[in-house]
Amino acid sequence: MTVLPAFLDAHVHLALIDPAALAAGGIGRVLDLGGWVPSAAAPPAGSSLESFPEARYAAQFLGAPDGYPSRQVWAPPGSSCPVAAPEDAPDAVARQAAAGASVIKVTLNAVAGPVLDADTLAAIVVAAHERMRPVSAHTEGAGQAAAAFAAGVDLLAHTPFSERLPDDLLAAMAGRLAWISTLDIHGWGRPTAAFAVASDNLRRFHAAGGRVLYGTDLGNGPLPVGLNRREIEALLDCGLSSDDVLAALTADFPGYPAAAALPLTRAVSSERVTVIPGERPTDPTDLTGFTDWLLGARSLPAHALPAHALPAHALPRPDLEDL
Ligand SMILES: [Zn+2]
């Protein structure tokens, strides 16, 4: 048995799934990127603290009035917060912070409606950083990933998939922001043209030293609730090593500069760990064996570990510098 820090899915929508099922699927920590706040002291009916992941969240989506996802059928009522002008940014960010958000989510989807102008986006980033919250952006449509980078956004909620990004932009991004992978949303095993674009961008971003966080956009389409084998395989196909994949899964919650200092909500469990039966294959080229082993993961509260198991912090971790 191997014990590791709790695996993080850095892009989920808890309002659209049954979070209690995540633990059995190996996910112990989640970053909710829009549309969810804890509703009460207790986790949702049918789950318990034992099975509920450690959760941090963005609360509302900040976007242009009538912009994405305010008109999407899947978006729960009240999940969007329109920001019309730079002077509206501080209030919009303050509202999310008051709701317990540890990250701010902005949407820049030029395909689905109006997007934030550069000044308003920059004002949101400034307001978020003043409150120590990183900003995560959904970017879609030509030029939107570059706009997010120019405004000082910290995280891209998806690997950019609308266009091939030039190498110089990727290199600049690699020095300053992290990408959340979400490759499998492009076809769910039947790769689309966007999957190819995203994979090519991610391969070059990773090669340039960019930080990649494992994330699935869980709640969006037919995705397994738990570790997604196809997402893991797609990351390996982009040139990440098995160590890189473990680093992408065990990264700290994104922070600006340290989300760890922010209060957790009541609807989170105590510290969780990942337990994987069997030993990790020793041959670094055995990626199928690695994936098979990894998919046996489940998440447990640390106190549930068998007495003979070492505590997670005493175990060797992949190189997590800067993550
Ligand atoms: Zn999403």
Residues whose N, C-alpha, C, O or C-beta is under 5 A from the ligand:
A	BS01	ZN	L33 D217
